[in-house]
């Protein structure tokens, strides 16, 4: 899997890079601003962490197309601005904003979540696309420095975003926390011990969030959900252009991933909460 281009984990919290132009709902209300599409995401407010890479760009485009207000964050302000501008250009009526946020800082991440809900009156989703990869060829040759990096990128950012956004998602009538994981977490290989362990930890943390949503829903079932989309690897147009003869067997196109992300809102919370949704054959 190649997520290394979406590692939006550093930067200055609260620095606007591409502020939106839409009106601001009254603080504390749970109002919806509809873009007229009528679907499950129409009028929803969705935050995307790690939004500047190919997967993030595809997600911004798809969510904006579905009528959502999209609040994007990444460590790279230039690439983030390009991704936000692309989504705005493609969907002129959409509200898409972007800012750099240090997702390794819990206080900064909570500030991002609180400001988002305050500005738009609600928060209906957090899509976690922060990634990175390090590994080797053998188990014995594993460099524990890789684990230190991956734990921060793949685990700590999940912890911080879930803790920061959980209260707002629980208040929503359609709250979703979406994690993208990798099939190797279920069947680790010796050279990917650190990566698979980090992915497994991120999955476990997300499933625990799902259990919190389940308990909060009581007998009626959860109103919010935490779901995991599992892929083998991602592919996008630039990769195909660079390697025209490659098969990319089992890879998920970033556009298909974006469709799957949007599809989490099309299904009832009780159906997707605490579930691994496989986009590639199970190993």
Protein Blocks (a to p, Z undefined) as FASTA:
>chain_A
ZZklmccfbccehiafbdcfbdcddehiacdcdehlopaknopacddehilbmklmmmmm
mmmmnopacddddfblmlmmmmmmmmmmmmmmbccddddddfkbmklmmmmmmmmmmmno
pafbdcdfbdcddddfbfklpcfklmmmmmmmmmmmmmmmmmmmmmmmmmpckbccdddd
dfklmmccfklmmmmmmmmmmmmmmmmmmmmmmmmnmmnopfbdcdddddfbdcdfklmm
mmmmbgogoiacfklmmmmmmmmmmpcfklmgopacdfbdcZZ
